[in-house]
């Protein structure tokens, strides 16, 4: 992953949880520690001996690591010069020796050079702001630099950055900002980028280098530092011990981006989104540590702690100036459940009167499982299967006719949970076949009699549905148990295990981190694989935001190829094939009249056009004309939505380009909530499709006898 992206993610969304052993930030360390060099060697032993795809660490791999590490640092070729690359090419075929000999200086030296060049570019960019620009000159800025060569020297970079800064200025100007405001915004942006980069420490550099190695074997294998490992474990547990807040960076301040409902921060009633944390103290009497200017995850480390312990915060209100008086809060840390990632349900009613259908929806963002809690015997350990079973029981009490499981955006999680969740809908049988590096095939499946729901069922997927989501969707498709609706899924068909390097090395503290290692490939019960191909829906929506060559397994370097094994021994629940043409006809007729789909198709076509662009005009008149066209289209769209009764007149709508980056918008959290509250026409259409299936099977007994997959639950109708 790009180091700049690592920084952006760490600074933008950092949940507050369990403490790590780090007392203060150690930024700007560009030399490998002995522990990191040992960790690299331990990781290499597993990567070369136990990975599903055996690739030796040799000179050829070293060259690939070198190229991928450069890509992670300066993928757009905006900072390093051809001379820099030539200087470091001496290490191109020697990084394998550097790892095996436990001397990682070349990787850290290259990072130090990158930071030096970023400093030079930042100073140049900020100096350009004092001069201003002539927007009557007809020239283009080429922002797509995938195929660009490295700049020959600083002079060539100067020209590239002149165009880049000019484009940043023009975007803000078109958004209505004056010159003074533009200078302030961009000066903060460029200075902030360099500052955040310099705040990255040796652990961040080491993680990026090791991921250049691991991803050169296969894209889903990666190294996680101790801090990253803890955050990963929090996501799998779906809980943490802390105050229940999400932090982000705003200038020099650590800022509350979101407050988790039911957590200590929420229950105190004294913290709100936008407040700045300026100091942190431990316990009743611990000294307060000023954290202004700290990187966010270092502040997180101070605030995290065990349940029942006290943390004190000095908080500057969102609407207070820099000279405002901070409020000191005392909070008792507690266990906080991350509800935004938990399964949720809702009810959609399709039709009216005697033809009304009540469609239950279960939305599952991830396949979570608290392995540690389960091992301890915790009665309420987090499990997506257990949560979904409870939601189904609640929906059944509401007399639902059918159920949609919404897996859009679900990137996977626990393989066990995918198997167990499938068991809620099939009555015993294999769910997935798993082949290890030795070619041995094992079956994972449901051995529990009974199901949680035997009625009409659909699964909604998109391109972001991956891994465990694909196991679940593929199994229900192969059994003929559910309609699969949406887009072709991601196409990830591999299995990863977590290797605790500290445990393997018998360390008495966390210092080596973890390795997420691809150890197997999974296959559908019909013998096929989701690898590369994904799960193809029975009723297809158009591919949305990404083309298949931009997002998905088929777009990733070094991904495993598609392959097949023999089908498992399983009994299909039924055959939905006779139903599909009838459903497709009704779906297409409904979509043809639906303005939401019409606008969506228009947006997809526009996105496809924009995706082909490689450059942008820096001529103000041309850009303003383009902006005016877009504003007119948005206004017409808004009016049409109101006229169609889809939105109320005062509904919020997407605004035009404001020229800001995501972390520069103070109302980012509110914007996320507004987006979440918008009508979900794709989900509603999925409910319509399932309601169509129920109606067709109710009215055609011969068709119902062929399908057999759905137990049609009779519910009371009210005319």
N, C-alpha and C positions, 0 to 999 in steps of 0.2 A: 504493500500500500504506500502511496505517496506520503512522504514525511509531512508535507504540508497538510495533507488530508488527515493524517493522524492527529496533528495539532488541532485542526478544526473540529474534529469529532470530540477530542478530549476536552476542548474548551467550550464546546457548545452544549453538550449533554453529559453531565457527570452526576449520577445518582449518589446520594450520600449514604454510606453504609458502614461496614465493619472496618476498624482501624488497621492500618499497616504500620510497620515499624520504620517510620521516616519522620524525623523531627522537624526538618526544615528543607526548603528547596535546594537542590544541588544542580543548578542549571549551568550550561556552558562547559560541561565536562566532555572533552573530545578525545579521551584516551580510554582504551578498553581496560577494564579491571581484570585481575587474575580470575575472579569468579566467572566473568563473562567468557573468557577464553576457555575455561573448563566447561562451562555450559555448552559452548559451541561444539566441543569435542563429544560431550555426552549426546547432544542432539544428533550429531553426525552418525554415531554408532547406530541409533535407531533408524535414521533416514536411509542409511545404506544397507541395513540388514533386515529390517522388519516392515518396510513400506511395501504396499501391494504392487507397486511398480518399481522394480529394483534398478536403480541407476547409480553407478559408481561416482564417487567424488574424485574426478580426475581433471586434466587440463581442459577437456571439452566442457565439462560442467563449470569449471572456473570461468571460462569465457562467457558462458550464459549468465552466471551470477553477476559478473561485472556489468553486462549490459542491463540486466534487470535492476541492479542497484542504482545505476545511472538514471534509469527510467523513474525509479522511485524518488530520486532527488530532484531531477530537472527534466521531467518528461516533455515539457514544452520548449526546451532548449532556450530558456530566457536568461540564464545566469552564467553558466559555464561557457568557456570559449573552446574553439578547436585546439588551441595551445594547451589548455588545461587537460583536455581529453588525451592529447598526445603524451603529455607528461605522465599521466597515470596509467597509460596503456602498458607500461612495463609490468604492471600487476595483473594484467588480463588473464594470463595463463598460470598465475601463481597463487590465486586465492585459495585453491584447494590445499596447498602447502601451508598457507597462513593459518587456516583452520586446524589442520592436523598438527602443526607445530606450536599451536596456541600462541600466535602472535598476530593479532588483528589490527595492528597499526595501519595497514593500507586502507582499510575500510573507514577508520576514524579520521585518517588524514584527508581522505577524499571528502568526507563530510565537513571537516574544518575548512577546506578550500571552498566548498559550496556556500557555507555561512559567510565566508569572506566576500565572495562574489555577490551574495544577496545584499550585504551591507553596501557595496559599491553601487549596485543598481538602485537600492532604496534612496541613497543620497542623491543620485542623479535624478530619479523621479521626483523627489521633493523639490529639487532645485528648478525643475521644469515648471512647477506650479507657480513660481514667482514671475515667470515670463508670459504665461498665457498662450493662446493659440489662435491661428487664423483659420476659421471654418469656412471660408469662401474658396479655399484651395481644393480642387477636385483630386482626391487621392483615396486609396483604399488601405485598410488595415487587415492583413491576413492573420486571423486568429487561430486558424487550424494549422498547427505546426507539426502534425504527425510525421510528415515526410520531409520536414525541413532539415537542412544541414546545420551543424554547429556554427555559430557566428565565428568569423575569422578572428575578430579582435574586439576590443572595447568600443571602437568607433562604430562597428556594425551593430553592436548591442545598443549603443546610444540611439541610433536611428529607429531600431525596433521598439525601444521603450518610449521614444518620442511619440510614435503612433499609438502605442498602447495607452499611455497617459492621456493623449488627446482624445481617444475613444472614451475613456473613463469620464473625462471632463464633459464631453458632448452628451453622454447619457444623462448626467446630472443636470446639465443645462436644459435639455429637452423636457426634463421632469419639472422644470420651473425654478430651479435654485439659482441664486445670484452668484457672482464670481467669488465673493467673500465666503459664502457658505460652501461653495465647491472646493475652494482651496483648503478650508478647514477639514472637510470630510475626507478628501483624498490624502491630505497630509497625515491625518490620523490613521487612515487605512494602510498606507505604506509603512509608516513608523510602527504600527501595530503588528504588521506581518513580520517585520524583522525582529521585533521584540519577542513575539511568540516563538519564532524559530530559535532564537538564542536561549529561550527558556527550556527547550528540549534538552534532556540530559543524556548521559551515556546509555541508560536503559532503553531510551527511545531509539537512539542510533543503532544499538546492538539488535533490537527487535527488527528494525527495518532491514538491516543487513541479513539477518538470519532468514527473514521472509523472502528476500531476494533469492536465497538458496532454496528454501523449501518449496516455493512456488515454481521454481525452475524444474522441479520433479513432477508436480501435479498441483493444480490450482487450489485444492481444498486442504492442503497440508500447510500448517503455519505454526510459527513459534510465538508464544505469549510470555511476556515478562511477568514477574510476580504480580504487579499491579493489574495488568491486563487479565491475568488468570482470575484474580479475585472478582473483577467486574463481570467476567464471563460466568463465573459460578453464581453471582447474584442473579443474573438473568435466568439461569436454569432453576434456581431456587424460587424465583419470583418473589423474593423477599430479602430484606436487609435489616440491619440493626443500626438505627441512626435517628435523624430528626424528620425524615420524609420530605425532601426537597430536591429539586433539580437545579443545578447551578450553571451559569454561563459567564463568559468574560465580557465586560463592557468597559472599554478604555482600561483604566488601571484598577477597576473594581471587579470583585466577584459578586455577581448579581443573581437574585432569585428569579429563575425562569419559570418554574412550575412548583406548586405545592401539592404533595400527595395527600389525597383525602384520607382523613382518619389518623394521620401521623402526628407526632408531637408538634411540628410546625403549624399544622392546620388547627389542631385542638387549642393551641395557645391563643389563636385569634389575633396575634400581634404581628405576624409576618405577612407580607403580601408580595405579589409578583412585581418585580422592579426594584425592590429594596436592595441596598448594597451591604454586604458583610465586610466590615473594616478591621475587626479584631476577633480572635478566638481564644478562649481560656478553658482549661480543664478543671472540672470539679468545682466545689464551692469557693475555693481560695486560690486556684492556680493562676499564675501570672497571665495577663492578656498578651497575645502575640499579634502585632500589627501585620495584616496580610494584604494591605494595599500594594498592588504591583505583582503579587504572587500569581503563578499559573494556577488554574482552577483545580486540577487534580491534587496539587499540594495542599490547597485549602480543604479540599474534600477529606484528605487524610487526617487533618486535624479535627474535623467535625465528626467523622465516623467514630464509632465506639460501641462498646458492649451495652446491651439492654440494661437499663436501670442506672447507668452512670450519667453524670451531669456534664453538660457543655454550656459554656457561657459565650454569648455573641454580642459584639457591639455592632449595631445595625443602623445605617443611615437611610432614612426614609427615601422612597423613590422620588418624591417631589421636593426633597431638601437639597440645598446647594452644597458645594464642597465644604463650606464653613458651617454647615448645620450641626446640631448637637446629636450625637449618636444615642440610640436607646439601647440599654443593656438588657438582654433577655437571658433567662436561665431555663434551659430545656432539659428534660430527662429523656435520654435516648430510649427507644423502644423498637420492637420488631414492626417493620412496615411492609405491608404487602403491595407489590407493584401491580395495582389493579388494571392499569392500562394495557398490560400484556396478558391478563387473565381472560378466560373464555367468558363471553357475554351472550345474552339472548334478547330477542325481540319478537314481536308478533306482527305479521303483515296480513291484512284482509284483502282478498281479491274478489271482485264482484260484489253483488248485493242480493238481499232477499234469499230465496231458496237456492240460488246459484252461488252464494257466498262460500268462499274457501278460506279457512284460517291456516296460514302457513307460518310455522315456527322457524326462526332463524337462530343458529348458533354461530357466533363469530369467534374464530380461534386464531389469534395472532402468531402463536408459536407453540410447539410441542414441548412444554416444560415438564420437568421432573426433578424434584429435590432428592437426589441420590443420597446425600449425606443425612437428610432427615429420615429417609426411608430406612437407612442402615441403623440409625439410632432408635427406630421404632416409634417415631413421632406419629401420633394418631392423625394429625392434620397436615402431614407433609404435602407440599404442592404437587399436584398431578393433573395434567390437562384432561386425562381420561375420567378421573373421578369428578372433576368440575363439570365436564360436559354431561356426564351421566345425571348429575343433580339437575342441570338445566333442562335436560330432556324430560325428566320426571315432572318438573314444574310446568313445562309447556304442555305435557300430556294432560295435566289437570285443567288446562284451558281449552281442551277439546280440539287440538290442532288436527288438520286433515293431512298435512304433509310437513316435511322438515328439510330445510336447506342448511348445509354445513358450509360456511363461508371461509375459505382458506386463502383468499386473496392477500398477497403480501406476506404470507407465512413462509419464511425461509427454511423451516424445518425444526430440528431439535433432536429429541430423544427417539431413537429407533424403537425402543421398548414401548414408548407411548404411542407411536404410530401403529404398532401391532395391536396393542391393547384397545386403542380407540376403534380400530376396525372391528374388534370383537363386540363392540356395542351394537353392531348392525348385521353381523353374520354369526350364525350359530355353529361355532367350531369349524376349524379348518386352517390351512396354511394361509398366511398373509403375504409373506415375502421370502424369497430365496436369497441366501447370503453365501457368496463364494469368496474364500480367503485366498491368500497369495500362493498356497499350495494346490489350489484348484478344488479343494474340498467344499461341498455345498451343504449347508445346514438350512433347516426351515424354521422360520419364526412365525408363530401364529396364535390363534385363539383356541385354548383348550377348555374354556369355561362354557358350560351349557347356558342357553338363553341369550336374549338380546335386550337392549334398552329400548329399541324402537324398530318395529317390523313393518311400519307403514311406508307410504311413498317418500322417497328420499332423493335429494339432489346434492351435488357437491359443486361449489362455485370456485373456480381457480383462475389465476392469471399468470403472466410471465414471471412474476416474482414468487409464485408458489414453487417451492423446491424441496428436494430431499424427503424428509418425513411426510410432507404434504403430498408428494408424488407417490410414495409408498401407499398411503391411505387411499388416494383417489384411484390409483391403478388397481388396487385390490378390489375395491367396490365396483369398478368398471369390469374387471375380469369375471367377477362373480355374477355380473348382471344385476347387482343389487341397487345401484344408484345411477341416475342420470348425471353425467359430467358436463358442466356448462361453463363457458368462458373462453379463455385463451389457452393455447398450448403452453404448458408449464415450462419451467426453467431448463430441465434436462439433466439434473444432477443425480447420478446413480451410484454414488460411492459412500462408503461407511468410514467414519473416523472414530478413533479412540483417543482419549486423553492420556498422555504419558507424563507423570509427575517426575521431572528430572531431579528434583531435590530428594524425593523418596528413593529413586533409583541410586542416587549417589550417597544416600544415607546422611544427608545434611541435617543439622539440628535446627536450621532456620530456613526461611524462604529466600533463596538468592538465585537459583537456576531457572525458575519458571517452569512452564509446561509446553509440551509439544502436542499439537493436534495432528495426529498421524492417520493417513488413509491406509486402512488395513484390509479392506474388502470391497467388493462390489455387490450391489443388490440387484435382484432380478424379479420381475413380476411372476405371479404364480402361473401365468400362461407361457413362461419361458423367455419372453421379451425383456427389454431393459428400457428404463427411462433415460439412460445415459445418452446425451446428445439429443435424442428425439423428444423427450418429455412425455407428458400425458396429453394425448390429443382429445379434445372434448367431443362429446356426442352432438351437442348444439354449440356451434362456435360463434364467439364474438370476434370482431376484428382485433388484430394485434394492436395494443394501445401505444404506450410511450416509446417503445424500443423496437427496432428492427432486430431480427434474429442474429444478425452478424454484429450487433452492438451490445446485446445483453442476453445472457443465457450461456449454458455450458458450451454451445457450439462456437461462441465468440472468445472463449478462454484459451490461452496458450497452454500447451502440454496436457490438455484434458484427455482422459482415457477414451478410446474409441467405443462405438456401439458394438455390442456382442449379444449372443443369446445362449441359453442353456435349455435343457429339456424341461417341458412343462411339469409342474408338480401335480400330485394327485389331489384334485379338489372337485367339489360338486357345485355347479353353478346354481344360484338361487332362481334364475329365470333368464329370459332373453328379451331385452328391450329393443332389439333391432326393428321389429315390426312397428313399434311406436314412433321411432325417430323421424321418418319422413312426414308423418302427420304433425308432429310437434314443430318440425322445421318450417312447414308451410304456414302454420299459425303464427309462429315467431316472426317470420319474414313479413307477413301481412301486417302484424301489429307494429313492428319496427318501422315499416314504410310510412305509417301514419303518425309516428311518435316524434314530436319536434326535438326532444332531448337527444334521440339517436341521430336525427338529421344534423343537429349542431355538432354532435360528437364526430360524425363522419367528416364534417367540414374541418373540425379541429385536427383530426388525424391527417387529413390531406395537407393542411397547412404545416403541420409538424414535419411531414415527409419532405415538403419543399424546403423548409428551413434547415433540415438536416443535411441537405445537399450543399448548403452555402459554406464556403471556405473563408470568405472575407466580408468586410462591411465597409460601406462608404463613410468617409470622414467629412463629407460635404454636408453642411448643416441643412441646406435647402432640401437635399434629397432625403436626409434622415427625418426631417420634420414632416415632409410629405408622407413618408412611410408611417410615421407615428400618427398623423392625422387620419390616415386610412384605417389604422388599427383601432383608434379611438372611436371612429364612426361605427365600425363593426361591433365594438363592445356595447356602444350605446343602443344600437339597433337590436342586439341580442338581449340586452337587459329589458328593453321595451317589449320585445316579443315574449319573453318569459313572464312578465307581469300580465300582458294581455291574454296569455294562455292560461293564466291562473296557477302557474307553477310556483311563482314567487310573489310575495306581497310587495307593494310599491316601495317599502322602505328596506327591502332586503339588501344585504351587502353583496357586492360583486367584485370579481377580480379586477384590480386596477392595472393600468399600464406599467411599463418599466419605470421604476422610481430611481434607477441608477445605483441602488444600494445593494450591498451584500447581505446575506441572511443575518449575520451576527451584528449588523449595523441597525437593524430594525428593532426598536424598543418594544413594539407590540407584537413580536414574533409569536409568543405563546398564545395571545388572543387570536391571531390570524390562524393558528393551527386549530383552535377550537371552532372558529367560524367555518373552516373547511370541513371539519368533522360533522358539523350540523347540517350541511347541505344535503338535499334529497339525493338518495342513492338510486338512480334509475336503473343501473345494471343489476343491483340486488332485486329491485322490484320486478324487473323483467324475468329474472330467474324464478321468482315466486309465481309469476304468470305461467311460465313454462311448466312448472310442477303442477299448478292448478289445472292446466290443460290436460296433462297426463292423467290426473285423477278423474276429470270429467270424461275423457275418452274411455277409460277403463270401466267407469260406472255405466256407460251407455252401450258398450260393446263387450258382451260376455265372452265371445269367441276370442277377441283381442286380449282380454284379461286372462283367459286361460293360457294363451301363448306366453304372455309376459311373466306372470306368476311371482314376480319379485316383490310386489307390493301387497301388503295386507291392507285393503281399503277400509279404514276406520270410519264407521258411520257416526256422524255427529248430528246433534239437533240443529235444525234450520229455523230461522225466524224470518217470516215474510214481512 
